[in-house]
Amino acid sequence: MKVAVTGSSGLIGTALTASLRADDHQVVRLVRRPPRAGGERTTGDEAISEVRWDPRAADAGDPPLSGVDAVVHLAGAGVGDHRWTASYKAEIRASRVVATAALATALTGTQPRPKTFIAASAIGWYGDTGGRDVTEAAPAGKGFLSRVVHDWEAAADPAREAGIRVAHLRSGLVLGIGGGVLGRLALPARLGLLPRFGDGHQVMSWISLTDEIRAIRFLLDGPGAESRSGPYNLTAPSPVTNAELTAALHAALRRPDFGWLRVPAPLLKLALGEMSAELLTSARVLPERLLAAGFEFSQPTIAAALAAELPR
């Protein structure tokens, strides 16, 4: 199988590319910089090639994808990378909605058309639900991220209308030591100084990097994958509170856990602005459709995930 991947240098994209190559699939990395001559030479792997694709460029809608069987679209500006100024909120939106629409439109004009479009999404779809259980059937929330995710998923409609199978990855907090939330929390946790955020009662829906990649492969090319479309919650079946995550991380690193150490919600909002919602939102997001399709998590508990993902 020949698979094109955007966001291939990120935490998830790097792991997905390695997984695909381990099973002898060809990978085409869609990159914004000029492609390296002859493909990705740093790996010495002839089955990994590069194509320049920048959704901000004039030719954004025309990446050469003929012969590609599937596209996995993971690219997008990090929601936790910068304070949410008006300009950065516009970048978050454009990097998801505009880029997805451009890529979906490009797929409709490719001959032969790819059969599958796997598009990143997020549990931000649900917004703050007060910690109650939500599944893929729940409506979108009202906040900024919820509106972005709603439009992000809708941007794939041109591909869907052209008969391409489209699946949306509503990923939770992806726990992998190479980056993301675990990469940011690991250092203070190693010092025994990771605080609770707010009151620590907010529910955080997470998934290990290992299971994130396994779930993507399940939807991409697993048995029966051709019948799987629409949104899928990529979250472990056992969400935890912020306090439970903090305690588990300290325990995994064999550090003391000071339950009294916390950053009050007003201080977080003052320091981070609107981005503080990422740390304070409470939603218990369950992987109902994945489980119904027969997916089995290898790391269903936070303790198992941290034991597997943290370096020895």
Beta strands, then each sheet from edge to edge (+ up, - down):
strand 1: 2-6
strand 2: 26-31
strand 3: 48-52
strand 4: 70-73
strand 5: 116-122
strand 6: 133-134
strand 7: 165-171
strand 8: 173-175
strand 9: 196-197
strand 10: 203-204
strand 11: 206-208
strand 12: 230-234
strand 13: 240-241
strand 14: 262-263
strand 15: 284-285
sheet 1: 3+ 2+ 1+ 4+ 5+ 7+ 12+
sheet 2: 6+ 15+
sheet 3: 8+ 11+
sheet 4: 9+ 14+
sheet 5: 10+ 13-
end
